[in-house]
Every structure is written in structure tokens, then in C-alpha cells.
Amino acid sequence: MKIAPEIIRSELIGLNARIAKSTNPSLERLKGTILSETRNTIIFLRDGKEKSIVKDTSIFHFTLPDGTALEIDGKLLVGRPEDRIKKRIRRLW
């Protein structure tokens, strides 16, 4: 899995995602397409039903349209989507 800071500042709606880890064990390995996002949640579409996931308590695996897989901690995604685009990201590597 590759971690890239560019996804933190980009649009998530429409991406395929999977929950790798969560404090709620029933949410782990949940897959779906991202329909919407709010400040604290991501809304998945799975089997025709919407499922709301709290960002802060989960680690997500996103699949980009080119097939690249990324792992992002949900704590980095907390915030309004329009404000997250403006956020400066410190690189630790």
C-alpha cells in the first residue's frame, strides 16, 4: 500500500474505498463507492444502501481510477471537504 498526501487534498466522492481498520469491528472490510462526505463522516453506497462511516475512527483503503491503492488514516480526512483542500500538509518522510 502506498500513502500519498495528494489524496488528502483531493475529491473523494466517486472513489472506491474499503475500511481496513475501525474501532467498530463490524465495519471492518466494508467496501463501497463514496457518495458523499461531511465534516466527520463518509457516506458509502454498498449494495444499493447508504452506510455512514465516522472518519476519525477508521483507516481507509482508496482505489484511484488508475488502479493505485492508497491507505489513509481517517483522522487526516476530518474536516469540511472544502476546507481540507486548502489545508497544508507536513511531510514526515
N, C-alpha and C positions, 0 to 999 in steps of 0.2 A: 504494500500500500504506500502510496506517495502522498505526502502532505504538502499542500500548496496554499500560500496565503492569498492568492488571487481569488479563490472561491469565496473567501470571507467577504470580499468586497463586490461580489457579482450577484446576479439574479439567480435565485434558487428555484423559482416556480417553473415547473415543467421537467425538472431533473428526476431521474430515477434514484431512489435512496433506500437504504436499509439501515436499521438500527443495530449497531454492533454490540453496544452495552447500554444498560439502563439501570437505574435504581429500582425500577419496576420490572421484575423478571418476566412478566407476561408480555412485555413489549419487545423484548429482545428477538432479533431475527425477523422483525416485521418489515415487509417490503412494500413499496408502492411508489406512486408518482406524486410529487409535491404539487398540491393545488393552490395553496395559499400559505401565507405566514403572517403572524402578528409579532408583537414585541417579544413575547415569551413562548409562543407555540409555533409549530409547523403542522399544517393540515395535510395528511396523506390521503390519496384515493387508493383504496385497496378493495378489489372485488366489487366495485360499484358503490362502496360505502366510504364515508369520510371518517377519518380517525385523527384526533388531535393529540399531538405529542409535545410534551414540555421540552424545550431546548436545553435548559440548564442541567437536566438530569440524565442526558443521553449522549452517546458518541455515535456519529452518523458516518456511513459509507455512501458517498455520492458517486454516481457513474455519469460522466460527461458524455455529450453526444459523440465525441470521437473515440469513446471506449475507455478513456482514462478513469481509473478508480482513485478516489481520494478519501481519506479519513479525517474528519474534523470533529473536535470536541464541541458540543453544543454550547458550552459556556462562551466560546468565541463568537457565536452567532446571536447571542442575546442582544436585543435592541431593535428598534424600528428599522425595517429594511431600508428606508430612505436615508436614515442616519448612518447605518452601517456602511453604506457606500462611501461616505465621506471620512470614515474612521481611518486613522493612521495605524499601521501595524508594525510593531517592533519585531525584527527578525532576531531569533535567538540562536540561529545556526549560521 
